[in-house]
């Protein structure tokens, strides 16, 4: 774990908001990974006289998962450019792309990447929740 640096700046994005987004990212990731065991998809085999009696409301389950992702996307869309840049910089620092001492550079580079596809980019990060938490800890927020 990297030692936090002395802050010479204030976050416009609250650490609690970052933690909320980290939780949502983990929930989305968990929903995606529920169908996998050791990286392999589950296969269902039926015997000669067996039938599929699996009763569930797949649409309701899918809707619940989509709500979490929808909420995540809405929260990201509600961020202003400064907040979105900081969020992305925190994720990059947590992932190890930047050190805490490079905070201002990370935010400046992130500002160039902030656009309407930011939520999708963030959700493509497989360990986003962990990286956000690690990034917060690294920058001492």
C-alpha positions as CSV (number, residue, x, y, z in Angstrom):
1,X,0.0,0.0,0.0
2,X,1.3,3.4,-1.0
3,X,1.8,6.1,1.6
4,X,-0.7,8.9,1.3
5,X,0.7,12.3,0.2
6,X,0.1,15.6,1.8
7,X,-2.8,17.2,0.1
8,X,-2.3,20.5,-1.6
9,X,-5.8,20.5,-3.1
10,X,-9.4,19.9,-2.1
11,X,-11.6,17.4,-3.8
12,X,-14.8,18.8,-5.4
13,X,-16.1,15.2,-5.4
14,X,-16.9,14.0,-1.9
15,X,-15.2,10.8,-0.8
16,X,-18.6,9.4,0.3
17,X,-19.9,9.8,-3.3
18,X,-16.8,7.9,-4.5
19,X,-17.5,5.1,-2.0
20,X,-21.1,5.0,-3.1
21,X,-20.0,4.6,-6.7
22,X,-17.5,1.9,-5.6
23,X,-20.4,0.0,-3.9
24,X,-22.6,0.2,-7.0
25,X,-19.7,-0.9,-9.2
26,X,-19.2,-3.9,-7.0
27,X,-22.9,-4.8,-7.1
28,X,-22.9,-4.5,-10.9
29,X,-19.7,-6.7,-11.1
30,X,-21.2,-9.2,-8.8
31,X,-24.4,-9.5,-10.8
32,X,-22.3,-10.1,-14.0
33,X,-20.2,-12.7,-12.2
34,X,-23.0,-14.7,-10.6
35,X,-23.3,-17.0,-13.6
36,X,-19.7,-18.0,-13.5
37,X,-17.8,-20.5,-11.3
38,X,-14.0,-20.5,-11.5
39,X,-14.3,-18.6,-14.8
40,X,-16.5,-21.2,-16.5
41,X,-20.1,-20.9,-17.4
42,X,-22.6,-23.2,-15.8
43,X,-24.0,-25.9,-18.0
44,X,-27.4,-27.6,-17.3
45,X,-27.8,-31.1,-18.4
46,X,-31.1,-32.9,-18.6
47,X,-31.7,-36.6,-18.4
48,X,-34.0,-38.4,-20.8
49,X,-37.2,-37.7,-19.0
50,X,-36.2,-34.6,-17.2
51,X,-37.7,-31.2,-18.1
52,X,-36.7,-27.7,-17.3
53,X,-38.7,-26.8,-14.1
54,X,-36.6,-23.8,-13.2
55,X,-39.2,-21.2,-12.3
56,X,-38.1,-17.6,-11.9
57,X,-38.9,-14.3,-13.2
58,X,-35.9,-13.6,-15.4
59,X,-37.2,-10.2,-16.4
60,X,-37.6,-9.1,-12.8
61,X,-34.1,-10.3,-12.0
62,X,-32.7,-8.6,-15.1
63,X,-34.6,-5.4,-14.3
64,X,-33.1,-5.4,-10.7
65,X,-29.5,-5.7,-12.1
66,X,-30.2,-3.0,-14.7
67,X,-31.5,-0.6,-12.0
68,X,-28.1,-0.8,-10.3
69,X,-26.3,0.0,-13.6
70,X,-28.8,2.6,-14.5
71,X,-28.3,4.3,-11.1
72,X,-24.6,4.2,-11.6
73,X,-24.9,5.7,-15.0
74,X,-27.2,8.4,-13.7
75,X,-24.9,9.3,-10.9
76,X,-22.0,9.6,-13.3
77,X,-24.1,11.7,-15.7
78,X,-24.9,14.1,-12.8
79,X,-21.2,14.8,-12.1
80,X,-19.8,18.1,-13.4
81,X,-16.5,18.0,-15.3
82,X,-14.4,18.6,-12.3
83,X,-16.0,15.8,-10.3
84,X,-15.9,13.4,-13.2
85,X,-12.2,14.2,-13.8
86,X,-11.4,13.6,-10.2
87,X,-13.4,10.3,-10.1
88,X,-11.5,9.0,-13.2
89,X,-8.2,10.2,-11.7
90,X,-9.0,8.3,-8.4
91,X,-9.7,5.1,-10.4
92,X,-6.4,5.5,-12.3
93,X,-4.4,6.1,-9.1
94,X,-6.1,3.1,-7.5
95,X,-5.3,1.0,-10.6
96,X,-1.6,2.2,-10.4
97,X,-1.5,4.2,-13.5
98,X,-0.5,7.3,-11.5
99,X,1.1,7.9,-8.1
100,X,-0.6,10.1,-5.5
101,X,2.1,12.7,-6.2
102,X,0.9,12.8,-9.8
103,X,-2.6,13.8,-8.7
104,X,-2.8,17.1,-10.7
105,X,-1.5,15.3,-13.8
106,X,-4.0,12.5,-13.4
107,X,-6.9,15.0,-13.1
108,X,-5.6,17.0,-16.1
109,X,-5.4,13.8,-18.2
110,X,-8.8,12.6,-17.0
111,X,-10.4,15.9,-17.9
112,X,-9.4,15.1,-21.6
113,X,-11.3,11.7,-21.3
114,X,-14.5,13.0,-19.7
115,X,-17.4,12.7,-22.1
116,X,-20.8,11.1,-22.4
117,X,-19.2,7.6,-22.5
118,X,-17.5,7.9,-19.1
119,X,-19.9,5.6,-17.3
120,X,-19.3,2.9,-19.9
121,X,-15.5,3.3,-19.7
122,X,-15.6,3.1,-15.9
123,X,-17.9,0.0,-16.0
124,X,-15.4,-1.7,-18.3
125,X,-12.9,-1.6,-15.5
126,X,-13.1,-5.1,-13.9
127,X,-12.1,-4.0,-10.4
128,X,-13.5,-0.5,-10.4
129,X,-14.9,-0.7,-6.9
130,X,-11.6,-1.8,-5.4
131,X,-9.6,0.8,-7.5
132,X,-11.8,3.6,-6.3
133,X,-11.3,2.6,-2.7
134,X,-7.6,2.2,-3.2
135,X,-7.3,5.5,-5.0
136,X,-9.1,7.3,-2.2
137,X,-6.8,5.7,0.4
138,X,-3.7,6.5,-1.7
139,X,-4.6,10.2,-2.0
140,X,-5.6,10.4,1.6
141,X,-9.2,11.3,1.1
